[in-house]
Amino acid sequence: MKKVLIIEDEIAIARVIAAYLQKEHYEVVTVHDGAEAIDVFDRIQPHLVLLDIHLPGMDGWEILTSIREKSACPVIMLTALSETEQKLSGLNLGADDYITKPFVAAEVVARVNAVLRRFSHVMERKHVRYYGSLKIDFQSHEVYLNGAKVLLTPRDLSVLLLLAENPN
């Protein structure tokens, strides 16, 4: 189950978004204070963050900067700031999407799904490599040839992984 961290000081908005995401089988954690947001982020390691800008304790810009210093976790800004300059600031600081209030909760869920789909595809490419008809999954340590799983001894697998990670 994918974890979404909602960092939003307006409790009613956070509850509505959480309800929609939970209906789509996401695990949701909500934080209403910017000062505790980074601690919660580090503790739960979410798959995606929905981040408001105007927060008590620490604003969304600082939180986004802090997240980007240590993680590639997707972040969607969710804010009343609708000026083009503010949208560009958010995207240039590393946000993956920017949704302005008021919004339709179903659209937020659709954007969460889209961002996670893109991010999952990028992450999969990092740990799965193809060499012609040979597929090596470096995370699960599985090897496939022409779609069929290849059973290797631990030593043979280690040698193959070493060679694949160090071409030439």
C-alpha angles and dihedrals in degrees: 000000000000118000121223121192113207113199103189130137095203101085095198092054092046091051094051093049091045092052092051093047093047089052086058090052099257121144105233130201118184128204122185099186126066094212093064095038096088093049091051091045091053093046100048100029096211125208090228139008127215104202132192118202103214104065134147116250099015128014126236093253091060092045092050091049091049092049092049091052090063110017146039090210109144114255126196115194112223110188149135090236102105103165114122090234091057092047090051091049091053094047092044091051089057108274113149095210139000124217121185126214131275093053140159110252092219089058090052089053091048091051092047089052092048095048092046091048091054093043093048090051091051092047092048090055090055095059101031120066131181126213104183106295091347116098120192121191105199094189099053094027092232126143127201130190117194088345095305120114114248117216112216133177114249090253094049090047091051092051092047092049091048092051093044092050091048108043120190 
